[in-house]
Amino acid sequence: MKAAGIVPWMLTGDKKETALNLANAAGLVSSPAKVIDLCEVVDRDVAVLVEQLHRELSVEFYSQSAR
């Protein structure tokens, strides 16, 4: 997927542990450093935060793909 420029996102209503296990089993993450946990977000607008994270991750992804 990375070579095709596809950046997967996973949104779930499961418990955090279940979501992490599913993401690992599906190969969406290989380390906890790549997981962004929005469970504790209370004082910021989640939509704004997700947009900001998407921009940051897209820049990181495309800079790594260019190497």
Backbone hydrogen bonds, N-H to C=O, Kabsch-Sander energy under -0.5 kcal/mol:
donor,donor_aa,acceptor,acceptor_aa,energy
5,G,2,K,-1.4
6,I,1,M,-2.4
7,V,5,G,-0.5
19,A,15,K,-2.4
20,L,16,K,-2.4
21,N,17,E,-2.3
22,L,18,T,-2.5
23,A,19,A,-2.6
24,N,20,L,-2.4
25,A,21,N,-2.5
26,A,22,L,-2.2
27,G,24,N,-1.0
28,L,23,A,-2.4
29,V,23,A,-0.9
34,K,31,S,-1.8
35,V,32,P,-1.6
37,D,35,V,-0.6
38,L,36,I,-0.6
41,V,38,L,-1.2
42,V,40,E,-0.6
49,L,45,D,-2.2
50,V,46,V,-2.9
51,E,47,A,-2.2
52,Q,48,V,-2.3
53,L,49,L,-2.7
54,H,50,V,-2.5
55,R,51,E,-2.2
56,E,52,Q,-2.4
57,L,53,L,-2.9
58,S,54,H,-2.4
59,V,55,R,-2.2
60,E,56,E,-2.2
61,F,57,L,-3.0
62,Y,58,S,-2.7
63,S,59,V,-2.0
64,Q,60,E,-1.8
65,S,61,F,-2.1
66,A,62,Y,-1.3
67,R,64,Q,-0.9
